[in-house]
Every structure is written in structure tokens, then in C-alpha cells.
Amino acid sequence: MKKYKGIYILLKAIEKTDIKLVVVGASSDMKTVDTQTVAMLKNNKNVIVEGHVDNTELFSLIANASALVQPSR
């Protein structure tokens, strides 16, 4: 979840919607995300932070998703 991946932009885009968002990525990358983004991740009831998942779980999440978003800046 590196800052350059633009997770903040995605969080702002869904902030006032009822869209459910599952964020996948190594939790160690959370150290590189700014505090405002971390607060948005923790305070939005529609955001689930999965952290690192193995390929089987990743493929399952993608297969069951309505959309796949890969934001970047």
C-alpha cells in the first residue's frame, strides 16, 4: 500500500457512497502511507483491509468482486 499507488484518491472517491472496498496488500506497506489515509482506512465501515493474502485467496477475492481497481498516481 505504497503512497504512490493512490489509495487516498480511491478512498476519497468512495467516501460518501455505500460501495464496499476490500484492500489487499502487505501490512508492512502501511508504514509508507500518510496518517490521513490510514485514518480513512480505519474509519470507513465499508473498507476491509485484508493485508497480505496468498494467491488462492487473491484469485477468490477478484472472482467475487464487482470491479477490480488498481489506482496509481
N, C-alpha and C positions, 0 to 999 in steps of 0.2 A: 504494500500500500504506500508506495513512494509518492511524495507530493507532486511530482511531475505527471503522475497518471491522472490528475484532475478529479479525484474523488470528491473534493469540495464542490466542484461545479455540478456534479451529478446530484449530490445531496441537496444543494440549493434548488435544483430543478424539480425535485420531488417533494420538497419541504412542505408544501401546503396541499398535498394530494393524499389519497389513500393507497398509493402504489406501495407494494411490498418490495423491499430490496434486500437481497442476500449478497453480502460482501465476502469474497473469498480471497485470502492472501495470507502470507506469513505474518504472524502477530509481531514478530521482531521488527517488521517494517513500520509498525505503529509509532516507533520512536522517531521516524523521519517525517511524520505528518504533524502539521501545526495543531496547537491546542484547540483552536476554534473547530477544526474538522473533527477532532477526537470528541469534543463535546457534542457535536451534531450526530455523530455515530452513536453515542451513548444515550442521547436524549430523545431520539426518534423511535417511537414504538413500532414503526413499520420497517425498521432496519435491523437485520440479523447479521451479526459479524461471525462468520464461521471459522475464520482463521485459516490455517493450512489444512487442506483436505487431500486425500490420496486420489489418484486418477479415477478410480471406480466411483467414488463419491462425487467428484467433479463432473464426470460424464452424466451421472444421475441428476445432479442439480441443473445442468444445462438442458438435458432432455425434458425435464419437468418445468422449465421456465417458459414464461410467455415471451420473453425477449432476453437477448444477451447484449450487455452494454460494456464496452471497453473504452472508457473515457481516457483521453490523453490531452496534453497541452502542447 
